[in-house]
Amino acid sequence: METTRIALDVHAHQAPIDEARLSAMTDVRWDAAARRLTLDGHTIGMSALFSPDALIEWMDQQGVAQAWVSIPPPMYRPSLDEAASSVWCAYVNDGLRQVCERFPSRLSALWHLPLEHPELAARLVLENNLTCRYAASAGGYEGTLSDAAYEPLWAALNAQSAFLFLHPGQCCDTRLSKFYLENLMGNPVETTVAASHLAFGGVAVRYPEIRFCLAHGGGATAMLAGRYERGYRTSRPGVDVTLPSPRGIFSRFYVDCITHDDAALALSESIFGSDKVVFGSDWPFPMGLLGPHDDLSGLDESRRHAILTGNAAALLKA
C-alpha cells in the first residue's frame, strides 16, 4: 500500500450521537439498533458517520495524520428557527468536541455555524474560546454572503484569524431533482455562489485574516474565473471595479482537492494557487476520495506532495 503521509484532511465528517439529548428534541429520532438518525423526516443511515473509530481506522490505513471534522449536510437543518437552531448547534458542537477529545492528536472539530441565522452565527464565534476553526453551509438558506447582515460575523471571524470551511448544503433548485443532479451539479453550484459573493461583495478583501476554504475544488468557481474577470475588466453593471479583480481575490481562498479529474484539479490550482489546494476526503461519502493515493495517482510527485503534505503547513501552524 502507498505510504505517502497525508498531513491533514480538512474535509471529513462525523455525526455525533448523544441519545439522552437527542431524545428530548422534536423531529429527531435515533434508532440505536439500526444505527440510523432521522432529522426532520430525513434519515441518515451511513453508520460510519456515527463512528469516530471507523474514521481513525481509515486514517491509519491511508496514512492520514490529522483530520478536521465537521457535521454532514443532513445535519445542517437550515429550516430551524433561531431558538431551535441555537439548541441544535450547541448539541452538534458539543458532540464534535467530545468526539475529538477521544483522539486529541488526530481529530479537531470544525464548529458548525448556522449561516441562515447570521446574528446567532456571530454570537457563537464571539462565545467560542476553544477553537478558531469552523464549518458552515455554502447555501440552502435565504440571503447571500455579501449581505450586510453578515458583517458582524465576518468581523468576529477576522479577529480570530479563523478558518472557515464552506460546504454545500441543501440544493433548492427543483430542476435538479433527477439523476442525482442535486449533488452532482447543485452542490458545486452552491459553493460557487458563496465564493462569488465573497469575492464580488469584497468580503474577502475587507476581512483578509479569515482563511476561507471551499469544498470540492471550489465548485465551478475556477471554470468561471475567466468570465468573471472579463466582466470586471469591462465594468459590467453591479461589478465594483474598485475592488481587486476576481482572480486576485480567489487567490486568497483555500480549496480542497476533490474534483475527480486531474485537469479540473489543475484548473483549480491555476486559479486559487498551487499552494492553496489542500487534501480533503469527504469521508465517508462515496463521492469523496476514500482511496486518496489511488485517486491522486495521476499527479506528478511535486503536486502530490504539495496537496498531501506541504500546503497544510500554513493551516497547521496557525
Secondary structure, DSSP 8 states (H G I E B T S, - for coil): -----EEEEEEEE-----HHHHHTSTTEEEETTTTEEEETTEEE--GGGG-HHHHHHHHHHHTEEEEEEE--GGG--TTS-HHHHHHHHHHHHHHHHHHHHHSTTTEEE-EEE-TTSHHHHHHHHHH--S-SEEEEESSSSSS-TTSGGGHHHHHHHHHTT-EEEEE------GGGSSTTHIIIIIHHHHHHHHHHHHHHTTHHHH-TT-EEEESGGGTTHHHHHHHHHHHHHTT-TT--TTS--HHHHHTT-EEES--SSHHHHHHHHHHH-TTSEE----BT-TTS-SSHHHHTTTS-HHHHHHHHTGGGHHHHT-
